[in-house]
Amino acid sequence: QVQLVESGGGLAQAGGSLRLSCAASRSIFRINYMGWYRQAPGKQRELVASITSGGSTNYADSVKGRFTISRDNANNTVSLQMNSLKPEDTAVYYCNAAPLGVGYSNYWGQGTQVTVSS
């Protein structure tokens, strides 16, 4: 198992930046897949960005060029740098870890609220 704790959410103005961090309770070196998801009120949870143990990244079309996901194996953290924020980025952001990869058991953090004002 792995426990995940997100931090870094808050209030930002449109065009601003926030950096989210996800701290894992154990080494993430061998965790195959880690990702950031978000859920806005009344909407389904959606993938924002993901990164594999090999460093391959994937982004939702809506955040490409604005968000960057990274992982720090030494500090067991995964971060999401969010630039050029838009009001439509407002959501609760969740960290996800799938040690064996997508489709296998996975774990969620408690979420962190991001609110972008226009």
N, CA, C and O atoms as a MOPAC input file, in Angstrom:
PM7 MOZYME 1SCF
protein

 N      0.83400 1    -1.19600 1     0.00000 1
 C      0.00000 1     0.00000 1     0.00000 1
 C      0.86600 1     1.24100 1     0.00000 1
 O      2.05600 1     1.19900 1     0.31300 1
 N      0.24100 1     2.34100 1    -0.35700 1
 C      0.92200 1     3.62300 1    -0.31300 1
 C     -0.10300 1     4.69100 1     0.04000 1
 O     -1.18500 1     4.73500 1    -0.54500 1
 N      0.23200 1     5.53800 1     0.98100 1
 C     -0.60700 1     6.69200 1     1.31600 1
 C     -0.08500 1     7.90900 1     0.58000 1
 O      1.12400 1     8.09900 1     0.44100 1
 N     -1.00200 1     8.72200 1     0.11500 1
 C     -0.65800 1     9.91100 1    -0.66800 1
 C     -1.26000 1    11.14300 1    -0.00300 1
 O     -2.42000 1    11.13000 1     0.41000 1
 N     -0.47500 1    12.19400 1     0.09800 1
 C     -0.94100 1    13.43800 1     0.69500 1
 C     -0.62400 1    14.58400 1    -0.25900 1
 O      0.53700 1    14.85800 1    -0.56500 1
 N     -1.68600 1    15.24900 1    -0.72200 1
 C     -1.51100 1    16.38100 1    -1.62500 1
 C     -1.37800 1    17.68300 1    -0.83700 1
 O     -1.89400 1    17.81600 1     0.27300 1
 N     -0.68000 1    18.63100 1    -1.43700 1
 C     -0.56900 1    19.97100 1    -0.86300 1
 C     -0.34200 1    20.96700 1    -1.98700 1
 O     -0.03200 1    20.59000 1    -3.11800 1
 N     -0.49900 1    22.23800 1    -1.66200 1
 C     -0.20400 1    23.29300 1    -2.62600 1
 C     -1.40500 1    23.92200 1    -3.29300 1
 O     -1.25800 1    24.87400 1    -4.06000 1
 N     -2.59500 1    23.40700 1    -3.01600 1
 C     -3.77500 1    24.02400 1    -3.60300 1
 C     -4.05600 1    25.37200 1    -2.97600 1
 O     -3.41700 1    25.77800 1    -2.00500 1
 N     -5.02300 1    26.05000 1    -3.55300 1
 C     -5.39900 1    27.34900 1    -3.02300 1
 C     -6.09400 1    28.18100 1    -4.06400 1
 O     -6.65000 1    27.66600 1    -5.03400 1
 N     -6.05200 1    29.47100 1    -3.84600 1
 C     -6.72600 1    30.42700 1    -4.72900 1
 C     -5.69400 1    31.13800 1    -5.59500 1
 O     -4.66400 1    31.59800 1    -5.10200 1
 N     -5.98000 1    31.22300 1    -6.88700 1
 C     -5.10900 1    31.93100 1    -7.81200 1
 C     -5.95500 1    32.74300 1    -8.77900 1
 O     -7.12200 1    32.43100 1    -9.01700 1
 N     -5.36900 1    33.76100 1    -9.31700 1
 C     -6.04400 1    34.54900 1   -10.34100 1
 C     -5.78400 1    33.93100 1   -11.71200 1
 O     -4.77800 1    33.25200 1   -11.92000 1
 N     -6.69000 1    34.17200 1   -12.62600 1
 C     -6.48900 1    33.72200 1   -13.99200 1
 C     -5.15700 1    34.25600 1   -14.52100 1
 O     -4.82900 1    35.43100 1   -14.36000 1
 N     -4.40600 1    33.36600 1   -15.15100 1
 C     -3.08900 1    33.71700 1   -15.63400 1
 C     -1.97400 1    33.43900 1   -14.63900 1
 O     -0.79300 1    33.52700 1   -14.97700 1
 N     -2.34700 1    33.10900 1   -13.43100 1
 C     -1.36400 1    32.84700 1   -12.39900 1
 C     -0.88500 1    31.41100 1   -12.38800 1
 O     -1.18200 1    30.63200 1   -13.29400 1
 N     -0.13800 1    31.07200 1   -11.34500 1
 C      0.47500 1    29.74900 1   -11.23600 1
 C      0.27300 1    29.16600 1    -9.84800 1
 O      0.16300 1    29.89100 1    -8.86000 1
 N      0.22600 1    27.85600 1    -9.79500 1
 C      0.24500 1    27.10700 1    -8.55100 1
 C      1.07100 1    25.84900 1    -8.77900 1
 O      1.19000 1    25.35700 1    -9.90100 1
 N      1.63500 1    25.34400 1    -7.69700 1
 C      2.38200 1    24.08800 1    -7.77400 1
 C      1.81700 1    23.13200 1    -6.74600 1
 O      1.81200 1    23.42200 1    -5.54900 1
 N      1.34600 1    22.00000 1    -7.21200 1
 C      0.82500 1    20.96200 1    -6.33700 1
 C      1.89700 1    19.91000 1    -6.09700 1
 O      2.69400 1    19.59800 1    -6.98200 1
 N      1.90100 1    19.37500 1    -4.89500 1
 C      2.82000 1    18.29500 1    -4.55200 1
 C      2.05200 1    17.12900 1    -3.96700 1
 O      1.03800 1    17.30700 1    -3.29100 1
 N      2.54400 1    15.94700 1    -4.23200 1
 C      1.95400 1    14.71700 1    -3.70900 1
 C      3.07500 1    13.93600 1    -3.03300 1
 O      4.00700 1    13.47000 1    -3.68900 1
 N      2.97100 1    13.80100 1    -1.72300 1
 C      3.97300 1    13.06900 1    -0.95900 1
 C      3.50100 1    11.64300 1    -0.70800 1
 O      2.39100 1    11.42300 1    -0.22500 1
 N      4.34600 1    10.68800 1    -1.03500 1
 C      4.01000 1     9.27200 1    -0.84900 1
 C      4.62800 1     8.74600 1     0.43900 1
 O      5.66200 1     9.23000 1     0.89800 1
 N      3.96600 1     7.74100 1     1.01200 1
 C      4.41100 1     7.19900 1     2.29800 1
 C      5.57200 1     6.22500 1     2.15400 1
 O      6.18000 1     5.82200 1     3.14500 1
 N      5.87500 1     5.85400 1     0.92700 1
 C      7.00200 1     4.95300 1     0.69400 1
 C      7.68300 1     5.32800 1    -0.61200 1
 O      7.23500 1     6.22900 1    -1.32200 1
 N      8.74200 1     4.64700 1    -0.91600 1
 C      9.49400 1     4.92900 1    -2.12700 1
 C      8.61100 1     4.80700 1    -3.36400 1
 O      7.83700 1     3.86000 1    -3.50500 1
 N      8.74300 1     5.78000 1    -4.25200 1
 C      7.97500 1     5.73500 1    -5.50100 1
 C      8.82700 1     5.23600 1    -6.65800 1
 O      8.37100 1     5.20200 1    -7.80100 1
 N     10.05200 1     4.85300 1    -6.36300 1
 C     10.98400 1     4.45900 1    -7.42100 1
 C     10.40000 1     3.36700 1    -8.30800 1
 O     10.56900 1     3.39500 1    -9.52700 1
 N      9.70900 1     2.40000 1    -7.69300 1
 C      9.16500 1     1.28700 1    -8.46100 1
 C      7.67100 1     1.39800 1    -8.71400 1
 O      7.04600 1     0.44600 1    -9.18000 1
 N      7.09900 1     2.54700 1    -8.41100 1
 C      5.68100 1     2.74400 1    -8.71100 1
 C      5.54500 1     3.06700 1   -10.18500 1
 O      6.02500 1     4.10400 1   -10.64200 1
 N      4.90800 1     2.20600 1   -10.91900 1
 C      4.89000 1     2.27800 1   -12.37200 1
 C      4.21000 1     3.53000 1   -12.88300 1
 O      4.67900 1     4.16300 1   -13.82900 1
 N      3.10000 1     3.88300 1   -12.25000 1
 C      2.25500 1     4.96600 1   -12.77400 1
 C      1.83900 1     5.89500 1   -11.64500 1
 O      1.39400 1     5.44500 1   -10.59000 1
 N      1.99000 1     7.20400 1   -11.87700 1
 C      1.47100 1     8.19600 1   -10.94700 1
 C      0.81300 1     9.29400 1   -11.75700 1
 O      1.29900 1     9.67900 1   -12.82000 1
 N     -0.28800 1     9.78700 1   -11.24700 1
 C     -1.01900 1    10.77300 1   -12.01300 1
 C     -1.74100 1    11.78300 1   -11.15500 1
 O     -1.93500 1    11.58300 1    -9.95600 1
 N     -2.13000 1    12.85300 1   -11.77800 1
 C     -2.97900 1    13.87900 1   -11.17200 1
 C     -4.30900 1    13.86800 1   -11.91200 1
 O     -4.35700 1    13.87600 1   -13.14200 1
 N     -5.37700 1    13.85100 1   -11.14200 1
 C     -6.73400 1    13.90800 1   -11.67100 1
 C     -7.43400 1    15.10300 1   -11.04000 1
 O     -6.96900 1    15.64500 1   -10.03700 1
 N     -8.54300 1    15.50700 1   -11.62400 1
 C     -9.31900 1    16.58300 1   -11.02500 1
 C    -10.80000 1    16.33000 1   -11.20900 1
 O    -11.23200 1    15.64400 1   -12.13600 1
 N    -11.55700 1    16.90100 1   -10.30200 1
 C    -13.00600 1    16.77200 1   -10.36400 1
 C    -13.63900 1    18.10500 1   -10.01400 1
 O    -13.49700 1    18.60500 1    -8.89800 1
 N    -14.33300 1    18.66600 1   -10.97400 1
 C    -15.06000 1    19.91400 1   -10.76900 1
 C    -16.48000 1    19.58200 1   -10.32000 1
 O    -16.96700 1    18.48100 1   -10.57400 1
 N    -17.14400 1    20.51800 1    -9.66100 1
 C    -18.52200 1    20.26200 1    -9.19800 1
 C    -19.43600 1    19.83300 1   -10.33200 1
 O    -19.49900 1    20.48800 1   -11.37300 1
 N    -20.14500 1    18.72700 1   -10.12700 1
 C    -21.08500 1    18.25000 1   -11.13000 1
 C    -20.46300 1    17.53900 1   -12.30400 1
 O    -21.15900 1    17.17500 1   -13.25200 1
 N    -19.15400 1    17.33400 1   -12.25600 1
 C    -18.47400 1    16.68000 1   -13.37200 1
 C    -17.76500 1    15.42500 1   -12.89800 1
 O    -17.52800 1    15.24100 1   -11.70400 1
 N    -17.42700 1    14.56100 1   -13.85200 1
 C    -16.69300 1    13.35200 1   -13.52300 1
 C    -15.22100 1    13.67000 1   -13.30200 1
 O    -14.69000 1    14.65500 1   -13.81500 1
 N    -14.57900 1    12.80800 1   -12.52400 1
 C    -13.15400 1    12.95200 1   -12.32700 1
 C    -12.44700 1    12.67100 1   -13.66000 1
 O    -12.80100 1    11.74400 1   -14.38800 1
 N    -11.43200 1    13.50200 1   -13.95600 1
 C    -10.73000 1    13.35500 1   -15.23100 1
 C     -9.22400 1    13.38100 1   -15.02100 1
 O     -8.72000 1    13.98200 1   -14.07200 1
 N     -8.52300 1    12.71900 1   -15.92200 1
 C     -7.07100 1    12.72200 1   -15.88400 1
 C     -6.55200 1    14.09200 1   -16.31000 1
 O     -6.99900 1    14.66000 1   -17.30700 1
 N     -5.60800 1    14.60800 1   -15.54300 1
 C     -4.93400 1    15.86400 1   -15.89500 1
 C     -3.57500 1    15.55300 1   -16.50900 1
 O     -3.25400 1    16.02100 1   -17.60100 1
 N     -2.77900 1    14.75500 1   -15.79400 1
 C     -1.44300 1    14.41700 1   -16.26500 1
 C     -0.97400 1    13.15600 1   -15.55100 1
 O     -1.38500 1    12.86600 1   -14.42700 1
 N     -0.10600 1    12.41900 1   -16.22900 1
 C      0.44100 1    11.21300 1   -15.62500 1
 C      1.91300 1    11.07300 1   -16.00500 1
 O      2.39400 1    11.65700 1   -16.97600 1
 N      2.60600 1    10.26600 1   -15.19100 1
 C      4.01600 1    10.02400 1   -15.45200 1
 C      4.34600 1     8.60300 1   -15.02700 1
 O      3.90900 1     8.14100 1   -13.97200 1
 N      5.11700 1     7.91500 1   -15.85400 1
 C      5.48600 1     6.53800 1   -15.54400 1
 C      6.84200 1     6.50200 1   -14.82900 1
 O      7.52600 1     7.51700 1   -14.69600 1
 N      7.19900 1     5.31100 1   -14.38000 1
 C      8.49300 1     5.15600 1   -13.71700 1
 C      9.64100 1     5.43700 1   -14.67600 1
 O     10.74300 1     5.77700 1   -14.24700 1
 N      9.38800 1     5.29700 1   -15.95900 1
 C     10.42100 1     5.59000 1   -16.95000 1
 C     10.46700 1     7.03500 1   -17.38100 1
 O     11.31700 1     7.43200 1   -18.17700 1
 N      9.53700 1     7.83100 1   -16.84400 1
 C      9.53700 1     9.26300 1   -17.13400 1
 C      8.62000 1     9.68900 1   -18.26900 1
 O      8.57500 1    10.86900 1   -18.61600 1
 N      7.88600 1     8.74100 1   -18.85600 1
 C      6.96500 1     9.11400 1   -19.92000 1
 C      5.77300 1     9.86100 1   -19.33400 1
 O      5.22100 1     9.47100 1   -18.30500 1
 N      5.38800 1    10.93500 1   -20.00600 1
 C      4.30700 1    11.77200 1   -19.50700 1
 C      3.13000 1    11.79500 1   -20.49000 1
 O      3.27300 1    11.54600 1   -21.68700 1
 N      1.98700 1    12.10000 1   -19.93300 1
 C      0.77100 1    12.21400 1   -20.73500 1
 C     -0.06800 1    13.33700 1   -20.14200 1
 O     -0.17500 1    13.45800 1   -18.92200 1
 N     -0.66100 1    14.15600 1   -21.00000 1
 C     -1.43500 1    15.30100 1   -20.53800 1
 C     -2.79900 1    15.35100 1   -21.21500 1
 O     -2.95100 1    14.96100 1   -22.37300 1
 N     -3.77600 1    15.83300 1   -20.47600 1
 C     -5.05700 1    16.14000 1   -21.09000 1
 C     -4.85900 1    17.28900 1   -22.07000 1
 O     -4.03800 1    18.17600 1   -21.83900 1
 N     -5.60500 1    17.26800 1   -23.15200 1
 C     -5.46500 1    18.31800 1   -24.16900 1
 C     -5.67900 1    19.70300 1   -23.57100 1
 O     -5.04900 1    20.67100 1   -23.99800 1
 N     -6.56000 1    19.79900 1   -22.59300 1
 C     -6.91200 1    21.09500 1   -22.01600 1
 C     -5.78100 1    21.72700 1   -21.21400 1
 O     -5.82500 1    22.92400 1   -20.93000 1
 N     -4.76500 1    20.94400 1   -20.84200 1
 C     -3.68000 1    21.50100 1   -20.02100 1
 C     -2.32600 1    21.45200 1   -20.72400 1
 O     -1.33700 1    21.94200 1   -20.18000 1
 N     -2.26400 1    20.87700 1   -21.90800 1
 C     -0.99200 1    20.78300 1   -22.62900 1
 C     -0.40000 1    22.17100 1   -22.83600 1
 O     -1.09000 1    23.11200 1   -23.22900 1
 N      0.89300 1    22.27100 1   -22.56000 1
 C      1.57900 1    23.53700 1   -22.71800 1
 C      1.45600 1    24.45400 1   -21.52000 1
 O      2.14300 1    25.47300 1   -21.45200 1
 N      0.59100 1    24.11000 1   -20.56900 1
 C      0.41500 1    24.94400 1   -19.38100 1
 C      0.83500 1    24.22800 1   -18.09800 1
 O      1.36600 1    24.85400 1   -17.18000 1
 N      0.60000 1    22.93800 1   -18.03600 1
 C      0.90900 1    22.14800 1   -16.84600 1
 C      2.09700 1    21.23400 1   -17.11500 1
 O      2.29700 1    20.77200 1   -18.23800 1
 N      2.88300 1    20.97800 1   -16.07300 1
 C      4.00300 1    20.06000 1   -16.17900 1
 C      4.01900 1    19.13700 1   -14.96800 1
 O      4.00400 1    19.59300 1   -13.82500 1
 N      4.04900 1    17.83800 1   -15.23300 1
 C      4.14300 1    16.86200 1   -14.15700 1
 C      5.58500 1    16.38800 1   -14.03300 1
 O      6.29000 1    16.23600 1   -15.03100 1
 N      6.00900 1    16.15900 1   -12.80500 1
 C      7.36600 1    15.66300 1   -12.58400 1
 C      7.37200 1    14.76800 1   -11.35200 1
 O      6.49200 1    14.85700 1   -10.49600 1
 N      8.37200 1    13.91200 1   -11.28100 1
 C      8.48100 1    13.04400 1   -10.11800 1
 C      9.90000 1    13.13100 1    -9.55800 1
 O     10.86900 1    13.20600 1   -10.31300 1
 N     10.01100 1    13.12100 1    -8.25200 1
 C     11.27100 1    13.18200 1    -7.54300 1
 C     11.37400 1    11.90000 1    -6.73200 1
 O     10.85500 1    11.81100 1    -5.62000 1
 N     12.04100 1    10.92300 1    -7.29300 1
 C     12.12300 1     9.62300 1    -6.61200 1
 C     12.89500 1     9.71100 1    -5.29000 1
 O     12.61100 1     8.96800 1    -4.35000 1
 N     13.85200 1    10.60700 1    -5.22500 1
 C     14.65400 1    10.72800 1    -4.00700 1
 C     13.81300 1    11.20800 1    -2.82000 1
 O     14.06200 1    10.83300 1    -1.67500 1
 N     12.81500 1    12.04500 1    -3.11600 1
 C     11.97900 1    12.60500 1    -2.06000 1
 C     10.56100 1    12.03900 1    -2.06300 1
 O      9.69600 1    12.50000 1    -1.31800 1
 N     10.33200 1    11.03100 1    -2.91300 1
 C      9.03100 1    10.34400 1    -2.96000 1
 C      7.87700 1    11.30700 1    -3.19700 1
 O      6.83700 1    11.21800 1    -2.54400 1
 N      8.06800 1    12.22700 1    -4.13400 1
 C      7.02100 1    13.19000 1    -4.43800 1
 C      6.77600 1    13.27500 1    -5.94100 1
 O      7.66600 1    13.04300 1    -6.75900 1
 N      5.55500 1    13.61100 1    -6.26200 1
 C      5.16600 1    13.93200 1    -7.62200 1
 C      4.54400 1    15.31600 1    -7.59600 1
 O      3.70800 1    15.61100 1    -6.74100 1
 N      4.94300 1    16.14900 1    -8.51400 1
 C      4.48300 1    17.53600 1    -8.52300 1
 C      3.75400 1    17.86400 1    -9.81400 1
 O      3.95100 1    17.22500 1   -10.84800 1
 N      2.91600 1    18.86800 1    -9.72300 1
 C      2.20500 1    19.37500 1   -10.89200 1
 C      2.35900 1    20.88800 1   -10.90000 1
 O      1.75900 1    21.58300 1   -10.07900 1
 N      3.15400 1    21.39200 1   -11.81400 1
 C      3.32100 1    22.83300 1   -11.97900 1
 C      2.23800 1    23.32500 1   -12.92600 1
 O      2.14100 1    22.87100 1   -14.06600 1
 N      1.43300 1    24.24700 1   -12.44700 1
 C      0.30000 1    24.73900 1   -13.23100 1
 C      0.50200 1    26.21700 1   -13.52300 1
 O      0.50200 1    27.03800 1   -12.60600 1
 N      0.67200 1    26.55900 1   -14.78200 1
 C      0.86300 1    27.93400 1   -15.22000 1
 C     -0.31500 1    28.37300 1   -16.08800 1
 O     -1.10200 1    27.55200 1   -16.56100 1
 N     -0.41200 1    29.65500 1   -16.27800 1
 C     -1.47600 1    30.22400 1   -17.12300 1
 C     -2.84000 1    29.65300 1   -16.73800 1
 O     -3.60900 1    29.20400 1   -17.58800 1
 N     -3.11200 1    29.68300 1   -15.46400 1
 C     -4.34700 1    29.08900 1   -14.96200 1
 C     -5.57300 1    29.79600 1   -15.50800 1
 O     -5.57700 1    31.00300 1   -15.75000 1
 N     -6.61500 1    28.99100 1   -15.69100 1
 C     -7.88800 1    29.48400 1   -16.19400 1
 C     -8.98900 1    29.15700 1   -15.18300 1
 O     -8.84400 1    28.21400 1   -14.40500 1
 N    -10.07100 1    29.90900 1   -15.18000 1
 C    -11.17000 1    29.59200 1   -14.26200 1
 C    -11.66500 1    28.15700 1   -14.40800 1
 O    -12.10000 1    27.54700 1   -13.43200 1
 N    -11.60200 1    27.62600 1   -15.60600 1
 C    -12.06300 1    26.24300 1   -15.83100 1
 C    -11.12300 1    25.19300 1   -15.24700 1
 O    -11.43300 1    24.00200 1   -15.27900 1
 N     -9.98400 1    25.61500 1   -14.71700 1
 C     -9.10200 1    24.69200 1   -13.99700 1
 C     -9.55500 1    24.48900 1   -12.55500 1
 O     -9.00400 1    23.65000 1   -11.84300 1
 N    -10.54300 1    25.24500 1   -12.12800 1
 C    -11.05100 1    25.11700 1   -10.77200 1
 C    -11.61500 1    23.72200 1   -10.54100 1
 O    -12.49400 1    23.26500 1   -11.27200 1
 N    -11.09700 1    23.04800 1    -9.50900 1
 C    -11.50800 1    21.67500 1    -9.22000 1
 C    -10.77600 1    21.19900 1    -7.97100 1
 O     -9.87400 1    21.86900 1    -7.46700 1
 N    -11.17800 1    20.04100 1    -7.49000 1
 C    -10.37700 1    19.34000 1    -6.49400 1
 C     -9.41000 1    18.44900 1    -7.25800 1
 O     -9.81300 1    17.67600 1    -8.12700 1
 N     -8.13700 1    18.56500 1    -6.92600 1
 C     -7.09200 1    17.81000 1    -7.60400 1
 C     -6.65300 1    16.64400 1    -6.72400 1
 O     -6.38400 1    16.81000 1    -5.53500 1
 N     -6.58700 1    15.47100 1    -7.33100 1
 C     -6.24500 1    14.24400 1    -6.61600 1
 C     -4.98400 1    13.61300 1    -7.19900 1
 O     -4.77200 1    13.61100 1    -8.41200 1
 N     -4.17000 1    13.08800 1    -6.32300 1
 C     -2.99600 1    12.32100 1    -6.71200 1
 C     -3.36800 1    10.83900 1    -6.74200 1
 O     -4.12700 1    10.36100 1    -5.89800 1
 N     -2.83400 1    10.13400 1    -7.70400 1
 C     -3.11500 1     8.71500 1    -7.86400 1
 C     -1.81900 1     7.96200 1    -8.10100 1
 O     -0.92000 1     8.44100 1    -8.79200 1
 N     -1.73800 1     6.76900 1    -7.51400 1
 C     -0.56200 1     5.91700 1    -7.71500 1
 C     -1.00900 1     4.50500 1    -8.02500 1
 O     -1.87300 1     3.95600 1    -7.34300 1
 N     -0.42600 1     3.92300 1    -9.04500 1
 C     -0.70700 1     2.53300 1    -9.42800 1
 C      0.62300 1     1.81500 1    -9.53000 1
 O      1.28300 1     1.86700 1   -10.56800 1
 N      1.02300 1     1.14100 1    -8.45400 1
 C      2.35600 1     0.54700 1    -8.43700 1
 C      2.64300 1    -0.41700 1    -9.58800 1
 O      3.76600 1    -0.47900 1   -10.08800 1
 N      1.62600 1    -1.16600 1   -10.00200 1
 C      1.84900 1    -2.13400 1   -11.07600 1
 C      1.40100 1    -1.59700 1   -12.43000 1
 O      1.54500 1    -2.27600 1   -13.44700 1
 N      0.86600 1    -0.39600 1   -12.44500 1
 C      0.42500 1     0.19000 1   -13.69300 1
 C     -1.07500 1     0.34100 1   -13.77500 1
 O     -1.81500 1    -0.12400 1   -12.90800 1
 N     -1.51000 1     0.99700 1   -14.83100 1
 C     -2.93800 1     1.24200 1   -15.04300 1
 C     -3.66900 1    -0.09100 1   -15.17300 1
 O     -3.20900 1    -1.01100 1   -15.84900 1
 N     -4.81500 1    -0.16900 1   -14.51000 1
 C     -5.60800 1    -1.38400 1   -14.55600 1
 C     -5.40600 1    -2.28100 1   -13.35900 1
 O     -6.15600 1    -3.23600 1   -13.15800 1
 N     -4.39200 1    -1.97800 1   -12.55900 1
 C     -4.12500 1    -2.73700 1   -11.34600 1
 C     -4.54500 1    -1.91000 1   -10.13400 1
 O     -5.03600 1    -0.79200 1   -10.29000 1
 N     -4.36000 1    -2.43700 1    -8.95600 1
 C     -4.72800 1    -1.70600 1    -7.73700 1
 C     -4.08500 1    -0.33100 1    -7.73100 1
 O     -2.92600 1    -0.15400 1    -8.10800 1
 N     -4.87800 1     0.63400 1    -7.29100 1
 C     -4.32200 1     1.98100 1    -7.25500 1
 C     -4.80400 1     2.69500 1    -5.99800 1
 O     -5.73900 1     2.25000 1    -5.33300 1
 N     -4.15600 1     3.79800 1    -5.68700 1
 C     -4.38200 1     4.52000 1    -4.44900 1
 C     -4.59400 1     5.99700 1    -4.73800 1
 O     -4.04100 1     6.55700 1    -5.68400 1
 N     -5.42700 1     6.61800 1    -3.87800 1
 C     -5.76900 1     8.03000 1    -4.04900 1
 C     -5.41700 1     8.83700 1    -2.80900 1
 O     -5.47300 1     8.34000 1    -1.68400 1
 N     -5.05600 1    10.08100 1    -3.03700 1
 C     -4.92900 1    11.02100 1    -1.94500 1
 C     -6.29200 1    11.60800 1    -1.61500 1
 O     -7.29900 1    11.26200 1    -2.23300 1
 N     -6.30900 1    12.50200 1    -0.63000 1
 C     -7.57900 1    13.07400 1    -0.16900 1
 C     -8.03000 1    14.25600 1    -1.02000 1
 O     -9.17900 1    14.68700 1    -0.92200 1
 N     -7.15100 1    14.77200 1    -1.83900 1
 C     -7.48700 1    15.87500 1    -2.72500 1
 C     -7.12300 1    17.22800 1    -2.16100 1
 O     -7.05400 1    17.41000 1    -0.94500 1
 N     -6.89000 1    18.17500 1    -3.04900 1
 C     -6.60800 1    19.55500 1    -2.66500 1
 C     -7.36800 1    20.48000 1    -3.60700 1
 O     -7.38500 1    20.27600 1    -4.82100 1
 N     -7.99300 1    21.49300 1    -3.03000 1
 C     -8.83900 1    22.40100 1    -3.81100 1
 C     -7.99900 1    23.44400 1    -4.52800 1
 O     -7.11600 1    24.06900 1    -3.94100 1
 N     -8.29000 1    23.61500 1    -5.80200 1
 C     -7.69900 1    24.69200 1    -6.59800 1
 C     -8.84300 1    25.54900 1    -7.11600 1
 O     -9.76400 1    25.05000 1    -7.76300 1
 N     -8.77600 1    26.83700 1    -6.82700 1
 C     -9.79900 1    27.76800 1    -7.27800 1
 C     -9.12600 1    28.88700 1    -8.05300 1
 O     -8.21600 1    29.54400 1    -7.54700 1
 N     -9.57700 1    29.09900 1    -9.27800 1
 C     -9.00600 1    30.13400 1   -10.13300 1
 C    -10.08000 1    31.18100 1   -10.38800 1
 O    -11.14700 1    30.87800 1   -10.92200 1
 N     -9.78800 1    32.40900 1   -10.00200 1
 C    -10.74700 1    33.49000 1   -10.18000 1
 C    -10.45100 1    34.25600 1   -11.46300 1
 O     -9.30200 1    34.38000 1   -11.88700 1
 N    -11.50700 1    34.75800 1   -12.06000 1
 C    -11.34000 1    35.48500 1   -13.32800 1
 C    -11.07600 1    36.96000 1   -13.08800 1
 O    -10.91100 1    37.72100 1   -14.04200 1

